[in-house]
Amino acid sequence: MSKYRYIRKFNEVGKDDIGLVGGKGANLGEMTQMGLDVPPGFCVTSTAYNYFIEYTNLDETVKVLLERLDVDNPDSLTQVSEKLQAKLNESKIPEDLEAEIRAAYNEFSKDVNLNNPQVAVRSSATAEDLPDASFAGQQDTYLHIAGEEELLKHIRMCWASLWTARAIYYREKQKFDHFDVALSVVVQKMVNSEKSGVMFTANPISQNIDEMMINASYGLGEAVVSGMVTPDEYIINKNTKEIIETTISEKNVMVIKADDGIGTRIVNVADFLGNGAVENECLSTNELNKLIDYGLKIEKSYNSIQDIEWGIDEDTNDLYILQSRPITTIKPDEKEELIVLAKGLAASPGLGRGKVRIVEDLNNINQVKDGDVLITGMTNPDMVPAMRKCAAVVTEEGGRTCHAAIVSRELGIPCIVGAKNAMKNLKEGQFVTVDSTRGVVYDGNVLNKKVEDHKKEEGSANLVMTQELKTLLAPVTATKIYMNLGQPDLIDKHKHLPFDGIGLMRTEFIFTNMIGVHPMYLVKTGQTDLMVDKLVEGIYQVASAIYPKQLTVRLSDFRTNEYRGLKGGEEVEPIEQNPMIGWRGVSRYISPEYEQGFRLECQAIKKVREEHGLKNVVVMLPFVRTPEELIHAKKIMAEEGLVQGVDFKLWIMAEVPSVVMQAEEFAQLVDGFSIGSNDLTQLIMGSDRDSEKLNNMGYFDERNEAVKRAVKILINAAKKYGKTCSICGQGPSQYPEFAEFLVENGITSISVNPDTVEYTRRVVAQVEQKLILNSIKK
């Protein structure tokens, strides 16, 4: 019997107490009762929430506001949500309830032998994880909270999150009584993991329920879950506990707690733990055996296969079970075992099926047909037309910022990179299924039924909103969220996403897919109208679809080897040993050998803006090296009728270190910078972004201090002269701490690929909210 009225320790609740402590609280309590090592903590019960609502008369306020609610009107829904959340956050917690929370936190502090220990404050809805509804993920979680006052504030913020627009909409559409759903709050010790990972009590790759899989790496679990590192992997026979397959990986980076104790940072394993740790097995035999026993015990207790997160605390060396949830996509009665042919890094999410087409070089690229699965060592721009036809792309080399990854994300096709021996293990013409969410290539079409069943489950549990409504309900951010766009005809697929404009549309896709001929060959043969007309067609398609939102068109940035792949290219292009840092960008535009080609692009821009009236088109020049060449290019543009001013804006890509060194000079010549984080990181660090070895060693990382200092210089120069500063790249969506750095330093916009627009907007909204709260504290 608890000594508290409104508080329950984990050892006082179990899986049957969802009504009192919600799904998370009941789950943690059950595992504690099982004798598992769970990070200690307590639950502020749903009774406390109901008492708070009753004490403050908020139930009457809720009823009045809900009577006026038009749930299908986003403005009405948002207005009601904001009023309700404001009411909850402004209302005083009853004194006796506040006293219990303070007492429980103080008692917890003594139990863990720390003053003002950091805790995770997690919402746990009482209807969460019910068979006919899924409230999971709809409410808030706050990490690294310390001290009584901060704890009280964030408990109230969790209560308020029960009344977000999404949560209200979900309950209305699912016909749940709003007052039948209450909220418990889990308060739990923050675990500073020395080692961490995930454990599946069925093999998620082969779907074999007689096996279990354990993934392990150094540091916090973020590195494993996000795919930042390839973890050690163990396959275990559940009946005998025998380890039947062991894969020890190079674990080059790890995520650790930041020096200030708030947030995280990434370090090289070799620097932090020594060179030997990188290739050594990170788990001891005892740790591995303990994990196996824990996994079997949890599955037996719940009578269902489980997905379990775990961590070994650096402070106490205890192995903690952080979370366990059922795996619903594998059915015990489904005995079909999937055959895995290749595994790699998930680079562009999705599921693709088709016949294998192995491309060793460009000599057989024309054999790729619609719906094929392209298997190659590494893609290059000459392969883009073929990639557009593919159901999926798999490469043996590369990391998440390589050419294959970037282009596949822009094209919206599934892609796996770094799949060693894929060209050897897969056979020409073989039918395969590429699951690029997991990074696995399976033999045959066996996923059909499983995927359809999974989608049915998701549909019954999670209300699917229209994309238009999701966009209207997306958080508003001061930092603009732009979208990168590949080929123009993808705009219809993505135009309803919550973006503020297109931050990067590259004309190369129009060149390769709609023109296919070298610009100077067209000049030579008198076919310049073909190039202008096709450019106008592609740019118009996007600019008109998103008008009046901004469309930032980056003019062509092919390199010499890529230009040679266009018809007539071999006649006019030189052969360079290192075209990546050769004749490209503005240096090409101002050269007599190519100036006419540049003028054709300018003529197309002018035609779109003046003849079609699409003044939302902004031009961006790539790979700028010196102010002098920029001035020369602007002179040519003016001669073609593109005069920089109030009506016509000109941006440049900031991706060469010389632009950083002369940032203030450049800021006075343009209307905006777009930081090309891939090339900038590559050139500052001297690290080929396509080098799998250097990627795995952590050299190619936008969060490197040298890169961050360069970014800050560019932002400050833009701010000084009142100019725009954007960034295009996956860094802000991959690393929330990098997004926080950008927003904190005053970036005006962030441009990401379509698959991460919604996620990045949420990340930025949270960062902005955190910065506002911190400024209020000060």
LUMFI-73560 format. One record per residue (C-alpha): x, y, z; residue in one letter. Coordinates in steps of 0.25 Angstrom, whole numbers, plus 2048, in hexadecimal, padded with zeros to 3 digits. Example, Ala and Ser with C-alpha at 12.3 -4.5 7.8 and 13.67 -1.06 7.14 Angstrom:
2
831:7EE:81F:A .
837:7FC:81D:S .
END
This chain:
778
800:800:800:M .
806:80D:7FC:S .
808:818:806:K .
804:822:7FB:Y .
7F6:825:7F6:R .
7FB:82A:7E9:Y .
808:824:7E7:I .
80C:815:7E4:R .
81A:810:7E3:K .
81D:806:7D8:F .
81D:7FA:7E2:N .
80F:7FE:7E6:E .
808:7FC:7D8:V .
808:7F2:7CD:G .
802:7EF:7BF:K .
7F4:7EF:7C4:D .
7F5:7FE:7C9:D .
7F4:805:7BC:I .
7E8:80C:7C1:G .
7F0:812:7CC:L .
7FE:814:7C6:V .
7FC:813:7B7:G .
803:809:7AE:G .
811:80E:7B0:K .
80F:80E:7BF:G .
809:800:7C0:A .
814:7FB:7B7:N .
81F:800:7BF:L .
818:7FB:7CC:G .
816:7ED:7C6:E .
825:7EC:7C2:M .
829:7F1:7D0:T .
81F:7E6:7D7:Q .
826:7DC:7CE:M .
833:7DF:7D5:G .
839:7E6:7C8:L .
843:7F2:7CA:D .
83A:7FD:7C6:V .
83F:80C:7C8:P .
838:810:7D5:P .
82D:81A:7D6:G .
81F:81C:7D9:F .
811:81F:7D2:C .
809:82B:7D5:V .
7FC:824:7D3:T .
7EF:827:7CA:S .
7E8:82A:7D7:T .
7F1:836:7D9:A .
7EE:83B:7CB:Y .
7DF:83A:7CE:N .
7E1:840:7DB:Y .
7E8:84C:7D5:F .
7DD:84D:7CA:I .
7D2:84D:7D5:E .
7D9:857:7DE:Y .
7DB:861:7D4:T .
7CD:860:7CE:N .
7D4:85D:7C0:L .
7CA:852:7BD:D .
7BF:85D:7BB:E .
7C9:865:7B2:T .
7CC:859:7AA:V .
7BD:856:7A8:K .
7BA:864:7A4:V .
7C5:865:79A:L .
7C2:857:794:L .
7B4:85B:792:E .
7B8:865:788:R .
7C3:85C:781:L .
7C2:859:773:D .
7CC:84E:772:V .
7CE:84E:763:D .
7D1:85D:763:N .
7E0:85E:766:P .
7DE:86D:76B:D .
7D3:869:775:S .
7DB:85C:779:L .
7E8:864:77B:T .
7E1:86F:783:Q .
7DA:866:78D:V .
7E7:85E:78F:S .
7EF:86B:792:E .
7E5:870:79C:K .
7E4:863:7A3:L .
7F3:861:7A4:Q .
7F5:86F:7A9:A .
7EB:86D:7B4:K .
7F1:861:7B9:L .
7FF:867:7B9:N .
7FA:873:7C0:E .
7F2:86C:7CB:S .
7F8:869:7D9:K .
7FA:85B:7DD:I .
7F3:858:7EA:P .
7FC:85A:7F6:E .
7FA:84B:7FB:D .
7FD:845:7EE:L .
809:84F:7EC:E .
80E:84A:7FA:A .
80D:83C:7F6:E .
815:83E:7E9:I .
820:845:7F0:R .
821:83B:7FB:A .
821:82F:7F0:A .
82D:837:7E9:Y .
834:839:7F6:N .
833:82A:7FA:E .
837:826:7EC:F .
843:82F:7ED:S .
847:828:7FA:K .
845:81A:7F3:D .
84F:81D:7E7:V .
858:825:7F1:N .
858:832:7E9:L .
854:840:7EB:N .
84A:845:7E1:N .
84C:839:7D8:P .
849:83B:7C9:Q .
83C:833:7C5:V .
834:830:7B9:A .
826:836:7BA:V .
81D:82D:7B1:R .
80E:82E:7AE:S .
806:821:7B0:S .
7F8:821:7AB:A .
7EE:818:7B2:T .
7E8:813:7A4:A .
7F6:811:79F:E .
7F9:804:798:D .
7EB:7FF:799:L .
7E7:7F4:78E:P .
7DD:7FE:787:D .
7E5:80B:788:A .
7F3:810:788:S .
7F6:81D:790:F .
805:81A:791:A .
80E:826:78C:G .
802:830:78C:Q .
807:836:799:Q .
814:83C:79E:D .
821:837:7A4:T .
82C:840:7AA:Y .
83A:83C:7AD:L .
845:841:7B6:H .
83B:848:7C0:I .
841:84B:7CE:A .
83C:851:7DA:G .
82E:852:7E1:E .
829:85F:7DA:E .
82D:85A:7CC:E .
827:84C:7CF:L .
81A:853:7D3:L .
81A:85B:7C6:K .
81C:850:7BD:H .
812:847:7C4:I .
808:852:7C1:R .
80D:853:7B2:M .
80B:844:7B1:C .
7FC:845:7B6:W .
7FA:851:7AC:A .
7FF:848:7A0:S .
7F3:83F:7A2:L .
7EC:84B:79B:W .
7F4:84D:78F:T .
7ED:84F:782:A .
7F1:841:77D:R .
7ED:83A:78A:A .
7DF:841:78A:I .
7DD:83E:77B:Y .
7E1:82F:77D:Y .
7D7:82E:789:R .
7CC:835:782:E .
7CD:82C:775:K .
7CF:81F:77D:Q .
7C2:823:785:K .
7CA:823:793:F .
7C4:82B:79E:D .
7CE:835:7A1:H .
7CC:833:7B0:F .
7CE:824:7AF:D .
7DD:827:7AC:V .
7E6:82C:7B7:A .
7F5:82D:7B8:L .
7FF:828:7C1:S .
80D:82D:7C1:V .
819:824:7C2:V .
825:82A:7CA:V .
831:821:7C7:Q .
840:822:7C9:K .
848:827:7BD:M .
852:81B:7B9:V .
860:820:7B5:N .
863:813:7AC:S .
871:80E:7AB:E .
86B:803:7A1:K .
85D:802:79B:S .
855:7FC:790:G .
848:7F5:78D:V .
844:7E6:78F:M .
839:7DF:787:F .
833:7D2:78C:T .
831:7CE:77E:A .
83A:7D0:772:N .
835:7DC:76B:P .
83D:7DA:75F:I .
839:7CB:75C:S .
82C:7CC:764:Q .
830:7BF:76B:N .
829:7BF:779:I .
833:7B4:77E:D .
83E:7BE:77D:E .
841:7CB:784:M .
84A:7D6:780:M .
853:7DF:788:I .
859:7EC:783:N .
864:7F3:78B:A .
86D:7FF:78B:S .
874:809:793:Y .
86E:815:79A:G .
85F:81A:799:L .
855:812:791:G .
853:81D:787:E .
85F:819:77F:A .
859:80B:77D:V .
84A:80F:77B:V .
84D:81A:771:S .
857:812:769:G .
863:81B:76C:M .
86B:80E:76F:V .
86B:800:76B:T .
869:7F8:778:P .
86F:7EB:77C:D .
864:7E0:779:E .
860:7D3:77F:Y .
856:7C9:77A:I .
852:7BF:786:I .
84B:7B2:786:N .
840:7B4:790:K .
83E:7A6:794:N .
84D:7A3:797:T .
852:7B1:799:K .
85D:7AE:78F:E .
863:7BA:788:I .
862:7B5:779:I .
867:7C1:772:E .
870:7CC:777:T .
874:7D9:76F:T .
87E:7E2:775:I .
87D:7F0:76E:S .
887:7FC:76E:E .
880:805:778:K .
887:812:774:N .
87E:81C:77B:V .
876:81D:788:M .
86C:827:78E:V .
86E:82B:79C:I .
869:835:7A6:K .
86D:844:7A3:A .
877:84A:7AC:D .
86C:853:7B2:D .
864:847:7B6:G .
859:84B:7AC:I .
857:845:79E:G .
862:83D:797:T .
86E:83D:78F:R .
875:834:785:I .
883:82F:787:V .
88D:825:780:N .
88D:818:788:V .
89C:817:785:A .
89E:825:78C:D .
895:822:797:F .
898:813:79A:L .
8A5:810:793:G .
8A8:80A:785:N .
8A5:7FC:789:G .
896:7FF:78D:A .
892:802:77E:V .
894:7F3:779:E .
892:7EC:787:N .
885:7E6:78C:E .
87F:7F0:795:C .
877:7E6:79D:L .
87D:7DC:7A7:S .
878:7CE:7A8:T .
871:7D1:7B5:N .
86A:7DD:7AF:E .
865:7D5:7A3:L .
860:7CA:7AB:N .
859:7D3:7B5:K .
852:7DA:7A9:L .
84E:7CC:7A3:I .
848:7C8:7B1:D .
840:7D6:7B2:Y .
83B:7D4:7A4:G .
835:7C7:7A6:L .
82F:7CB:7B3:K .
829:7D7:7AE:I .
823:7CF:7A2:E .
81D:7C4:7AB:K .
817:7CE:7B5:S .
810:7D6:7AA:Y .
80D:7C9:7A2:N .
811:7D1:795:S .
81E:7D4:78D:I .
824:7E1:791:Q .
82D:7EC:78C:D .
835:7F0:798:I .
83F:7FC:79A:E .
84A:7FB:7A4:W .
856:802:7AA:G .
862:800:7B3:I .
863:80C:7BC:D .
871:812:7BD:E .
86F:817:7CB:D .
86B:80A:7D1:T .
86E:7FF:7C7:N .
860:7FA:7C8:D .
859:7F4:7BC:L .
84B:7FB:7BB:Y .
83F:7F7:7B3:I .
83A:805:7AE:L .
82E:801:7A6:Q .
827:7F5:7A1:S .
81C:7F4:796:R .
815:7E9:78E:P .
819:7E6:780:I .
80C:7E6:779:T .
811:7E4:76B:T .
816:7D5:76D:I .
80B:7CB:770:K .
80F:7BF:778:P .
807:7B6:76F:D .
80E:7BB:762:E .
819:7B1:760:K .
81E:7B6:753:E .
82D:7BA:755:E .
832:7C6:74C:L .
83F:7C4:745:I .
849:7CF:747:V .
852:7D2:73B:L .
859:7DF:73F:A .
859:7E9:74A:K .
85E:7F8:74A:G .
85A:806:74F:L .
84C:80B:74D:A .
84E:817:745:A .
841:81B:73F:S .
834:814:746:P .
82A:80B:73F:G .
827:7FE:739:L .
82B:7FA:72B:G .
829:7ED:723:R .
82E:7E9:715:G .
838:7E1:70D:K .
847:7E3:710:V .
84F:7EB:706:R .
85E:7EB:709:I .
865:7F7:703:V .
875:7F5:704:E .
877:802:6FC:D .
870:80B:6F2:L .
871:801:6E7:N .
865:7FA:6EB:N .
85D:805:6F1:I .
853:805:6E6:N .
84F:7F7:6E9:Q .
847:7FD:6F6:V .
838:7FC:6F3:K .
82C:802:6FB:D .
82A:7FB:708:G .
838:7F5:709:D .
841:7F5:716:V .
84E:7FB:712:L .
85A:7F4:719:I .
868:7FB:717:T .
874:7FF:71E:G .
871:80E:71F:M .
868:817:716:T .
86C:823:70F:N .
865:82E:708:P .
865:827:6FB:D .
85C:81C:701:M .
851:826:706:V .
848:823:6F9:P .
849:814:6FC:A .
847:816:70B:M .
839:81E:708:R .
834:810:702:K .
838:808:70E:C .
82F:802:719:A .
83C:803:722:A .
84B:805:722:V .
855:7FD:72A:V .
864:801:72A:T .
870:7FA:730:E .
877:806:734:E .
874:814:73A:G .
86D:81A:746:G .
860:822:748:R .
866:82E:741:T .
86B:827:735:C .
865:82A:727:H .
85C:81E:727:A .
856:822:735:A .
854:831:731:I .
84E:82E:723:V .
845:823:728:S .
83F:82B:733:R .
83C:836:729:E .
836:82C:71F:L .
82E:826:72A:G .
833:818:728:I .
838:80E:732:P .
847:80D:733:C .
851:804:73B:I .
860:808:73B:V .
86C:801:740:G .
866:7F3:73D:A .
873:7EB:73D:K .
874:7E0:732:N .
866:7E4:72D:A .
86B:7E2:71E:M .
870:7D4:722:K .
865:7CF:72A:N .
859:7D4:721:L .
857:7CE:713:K .
853:7D5:706:E .
844:7D4:704:G .
841:7CF:712:Q .
835:7D4:718:F .
837:7DB:726:V .
831:7E4:730:T .
839:7F0:735:V .
835:7F5:743:D .
83D:801:744:S .
837:805:752:T .
83E:7F9:758:R .
849:7F9:74E:G .
847:7EB:749:V .
845:7E4:73B:V .
83C:7D8:73B:Y .
83B:7CD:731:D .
82E:7CD:72A:G .
821:7D4:72C:N .
81E:7CE:73A:V .
81B:7DB:741:L .
80E:7DD:73A:N .
805:7D7:744:K .
80D:7DC:750:K .
80D:7EA:74B:V .
7FE:7EA:748:E .
7FB:7E5:756:D .
804:7EF:75D:H .
7FD:7FA:755:K .
7F0:7F5:75A:K .
7F4:7F5:768:E .
7FA:803:767:E .
7ED:808:760:G .
7E4:802:76B:S .
7ED:808:776:A .
7F1:815:771:N .
7E8:81F:76A:L .
7ED:823:75D:V .
7EB:832:75A:M .
7EB:838:74D:T .
7F8:83E:749:Q .
7F1:84C:748:E .
7EC:84B:756:L .
7F9:846:75B:K .
800:852:755:T .
7F6:85C:75B:L .
7F8:856:769:L .
808:856:767:A .
80F:85F:771:P .
812:86D:76D:V .
820:871:76D:T .
828:87E:76C:A .
833:876:765:T .
82D:873:757:K .
82D:865:753:I .
830:863:744:Y .
830:856:73C:M .
83A:851:732:N .
834:84C:725:L .
83A:843:71B:G .
833:841:70E:Q .
827:84B:70B:P .
81C:841:709:D .
81E:83D:718:L .
818:84A:71C:I .
80A:845:71B:D .
80D:839:725:K .
813:843:72F:H .
80C:850:72E:K .
803:84E:73A:H .
80F:84C:744:L .
811:857:74E:P .
81C:85E:747:F .
81E:86D:746:D .
824:86D:738:G .
82E:865:72F:I .
83C:868:735:G .
843:860:72A:L .
83F:85B:71C:M .
84A:857:713:R .
849:859:704:T .
852:84D:702:E .
846:844:703:F .
83F:84C:6F8:I .
84C:84B:6F0:F .
84D:83C:6F1:T .
83E:838:6F1:N .
838:842:6E7:M .
844:848:6DE:I .
84F:83D:6DE:G .
858:845:6D5:V .
864:84E:6D9:H .
860:85D:6D9:P .
86C:860:6D0:M .
869:855:6C6:Y .
85B:85C:6C5:L .
862:869:6C3:V .
86B:863:6B8:K .
85F:85C:6B1:T .
855:868:6B2:G .
84B:861:6BC:Q .
84C:86B:6C7:T .
83D:86C:6C8:D .
83C:85E:6CC:L .
844:860:6D8:M .
83D:86D:6DC:V .
82F:867:6DA:D .
832:85B:6E2:K .
838:863:6EE:L .
82C:86C:6ED:V .
822:860:6ED:E .
829:859:6FA:G .
82A:866:702:I .
81C:86B:6FE:Y .
817:85D:703:Q .
81C:85F:711:V .
81B:86F:712:A .
80C:86E:70E:S .
809:863:717:A .
80E:86A:724:I .
80C:878:721:Y .
80D:882:728:P .
817:87A:730:K .
826:87C:72C:Q .
82C:872:722:L .
83C:873:723:T .
841:86E:716:V .
850:86A:717:R .
856:86B:709:L .
85E:860:703:S .
869:85A:70B:D .
86E:84E:702:F .
87C:84B:703:R .
884:848:6F6:T .
883:839:6F7:N .
874:83A:6F9:E .
873:844:6ED:Y .
87A:83A:6E4:R .
86E:831:6E6:G .
865:83A:6DF:L .
863:839:6D0:K .
86E:841:6C9:G .
876:842:6D7:G .
882:83A:6D2:E .
884:844:6C7:E .
885:851:6D0:V .
889:84C:6DE:E .
898:84A:6E3:P .
89C:83E:6EC:I .
89F:842:6FA:E .
8A6:839:704:Q .
89E:83F:710:N .
891:845:70A:P .
88B:846:718:M .
894:853:71A:I .
896:856:70C:G .
88F:85E:701:W .
881:85F:707:R .
877:86A:70C:G .
87A:879:70A:V .
888:876:704:S .
881:86F:6F9:R .
876:87A:6F7:Y .
880:885:6F4:I .
889:87D:6EB:S .
889:880:6DC:P .
887:871:6DA:E .
87A:870:6E1:Y .
875:87E:6E3:E .
86A:87C:6D8:Q .
865:870:6E0:G .
863:879:6EC:F .
85C:883:6E5:R .
852:879:6E0:L .
84F:876:6EF:E .
84D:884:6F2:C .
843:886:6E6:Q .
83B:87B:6EB:A .
83A:881:6F9:I .
836:88E:6F3:K .
82B:888:6EA:K .
825:881:6F7:V .
825:88D:6FF:R .
820:897:6F4:E .
818:890:6EA:E .
811:887:6F4:H .
811:891:700:G .
818:887:70A:L .
820:891:712:K .
822:887:71D:N .
82E:881:716:V .
83B:885:71C:V .
848:881:716:V .
854:87A:71D:M .
862:879:717:L .
86A:86D:71B:P .
879:86B:71F:F .
87D:879:720:V .
88B:87B:723:R .
88F:88A:722:T .
887:898:723:P .
88D:89B:715:E .
887:890:70E:E .
87A:892:715:L .
87A:8A1:710:I .
87D:89C:702:H .
871:892:702:A .
868:89D:707:K .
86C:8A6:6FB:K .
868:89B:6F1:I .
85B:898:6F8:M .
858:8A7:6F8:A .
85B:8A7:6E9:E .
850:89C:6E8:E .
846:8A4:6EF:G .
848:89E:6FD:L .
84C:8AB:706:V .
84D:8A8:714:Q .
844:8B1:71C:G .
837:8B2:724:V .
830:8AA:71A:D .
83B:89F:717:F .
843:898:722:K .
850:892:720:L .
856:887:729:W .
863:880:729:I .
867:872:72E:M .
871:873:73A:A .
878:867:738:E .
887:86B:736:V .
88F:86F:741:P .
893:87C:73A:S .
885:881:73B:V .
886:87F:74A:V .
893:887:74B:M .
88D:892:743:Q .
87F:891:748:A .
87D:8A0:74A:E .
881:8A3:73C:E .
878:899:736:F .
86C:89D:73F:A .
86C:8AB:739:Q .
86B:8A5:72B:L .
85F:89C:72D:V .
852:89A:733:D .
854:88D:73A:G .
85E:882:73D:F .
85A:873:73D:S .
864:86B:744:I .
867:85E:73D:G .
86B:856:749:S .
86F:84A:741:N .
87A:851:738:D .
87E:85B:743:L .
880:84F:74D:T .
888:847:742:Q .
891:853:73F:L .
893:858:74D:I .
896:84A:753:M .
89D:845:746:G .
894:839:747:S .
88E:833:73A:D .
87F:832:73E:R .
87E:825:735:D .
889:81F:73E:S .
883:814:746:E .
890:812:74E:K .
890:821:752:L .
881:822:754:N .
882:816:75E:N .
88E:81D:765:M .
886:829:768:G .
88D:833:75F:Y .
881:837:756:F .
878:83D:761:D .
872:84B:760:E .
873:84C:76F:R .
882:84C:76F:N .
887:859:776:E .
88E:85E:76A:A .
881:85D:761:V .
879:863:76C:K .
882:86F:76D:R .
881:871:75E:A .
872:870:75E:V .
872:87B:769:K .
87B:884:761:I .
871:883:756:L .
865:886:75E:I .
86B:892:765:N .
86F:898:758:A .
861:896:753:A .
85B:89C:75F:K .
864:8A8:75F:K .
860:8AC:751:Y .
851:8A8:753:G .
852:89C:749:K .
84C:88F:749:T .
854:883:74E:C .
84F:875:74B:S .
855:867:74B:I .
851:85B:743:C .
855:84D:748:G .
851:842:751:Q .
859:846:75D:G .
84E:84E:764:P .
844:842:762:S .
84E:838:766:Q .
853:83F:772:Y .
84A:847:77B:P .
856:84D:782:E .
85B:853:775:F .
84D:859:772:A .
84E:85F:77F:E .
85B:865:77C:F .
856:86B:76F:L .
84A:871:775:V .
851:876:781:E .
85B:87D:778:N .
850:883:76F:G .
84F:87B:763:I .
843:880:75B:T .
83F:873:754:S .
842:865:753:I .
840:85D:746:S .
83E:84E:747:V .
839:842:73E:N .
82A:83F:73E:P .
82B:833:747:D .
830:83B:753:T .
828:848:751:V .
81E:845:75B:E .
828:840:765:Y .
831:84B:763:T .
826:855:766:R .
823:84E:773:R .
832:84E:777:V .
833:85D:774:V .
826:860:77B:A .
82B:859:788:Q .
839:860:787:V .
832:86E:785:E .
829:86B:791:Q .
835:867:79A:K .
83C:874:796:L .
830:87C:79A:I .
82F:875:7A7:L .
83E:877:7AA:N .
83D:886:7A6:S .
831:888:7B0:I .
839:881:7BB:K .
844:88B:7B9:K .
END
